[in-house]
Each structure stands twice: as C-alpha cells, then as structure tokens.
C-alpha cells in the first residue's frame, strides 16, 4: 500500500535512489549520488539531504554509515568515514520531551557538522550535531563525539577525549616505517605486485 500525500511524494525518490544504489559498486554509487569522482561510498550507506553535503576528493564512506546532512555537513578531502558510523546534524530531543514528535515538528534543532581533511573516523562512531573535527584527526572506533576535536589529535571513548597529539614529523616517521615494512613484505611475498601490505605472516 502506497500513500498519496505530500510527505510520501517527497520521501519516495530518496527511497528509490537507495534501492538502485545497492546494485552499484562504490565508485559507481558515488557518481550516482553526485559525489566527487575520486570518492567511494560502500553499500547500505545513506545520505540524508544530499543537497546540504559538501565532500572533498578521495573520501571513503563505509558500509552502513549514515550521513545526516539536513543541518549542513562538510567533509574534507582524503577523509574516511568508518562502517556503521552515524553523523547527526539534527536532534528531535526537545520534541520527544514535550510529546511533539510528529512529522514537521517545529522543535527539531539543526546544527552543522564539519570534519576536516585527512581525517580517519573509525567504525561505529557517533558524531553529534554541531561538532567540528579538525584536520588530520583520528576518532577511534565506538567513540561518541559530543564536542569539538582538535586538529592532529587522536580521540576515543564515550564521550570522546584526547589521548594523543601528533605533528607532521611523527606522521612522516610512520610513513617511512610502513613503506619500508611493506617493501620488505612484498619482497618475500609470492605476489609482490600488489598494493599496500601483502597478507600473511612474514615475521619481524
């Protein structure tokens, strides 16, 4: 049974878009949603109010992530959003508290979220409305981010708090370490032509 009302007519195109997108690969899905060519979005990810989403190049959105852009959402280039992560830019809390949680309630509050460039947002993270996350920040899995996150910091927990800060020198030392280890592992691998680190136990 289908309802023939204004709300149903407004929601149905988004529902059909999500159904069609499940038959696409991550790059095709990004193009289907009108995202940058280099961005990839995995299956079952959902974007609410796509017109209010601003996203940079080379971003990755994991399976089952929900990007609520109804209040405005900005994601910088080269940022990854982990699987089943929830980003909220609106809240119905006051509507619930006053028993006015009906469609079209004027007690829905919206605040924009900004996530910087080069961020790593782990899986199963919740980011609350109004939060800003600085460039090159890391949010560990299962964290709840309820306040701003400084640039070049690692946060974790519920509520998330800063556990580590890092500078460009530290990142470059990690780049050198990982590239050297991957080169060593590829030299020992049966398939040295792959990218990144080949699977298997190559000892230390």
Buried (B, 14 or more C-beta within 10 A) or exposed (E): EEEEEEEEEEEEEBEEBBEEBEEBEBBEBBBBBEBBEBBBBBBBBBBBBBEBBEBBEBBBBBBBBBBBBBBBBBBBBBBBBBBBBBBBBBBEEBBEEEEEBEEEEEBBBBBBBBBBBBBBBBBBBBBBBBBBBBBBBBBBBBBBBBEEBEBBBBBBEEEBEEEEEBEEEEEEEEEEEEEEEBEBBBEEBEEEEEEEBBEEEBEE
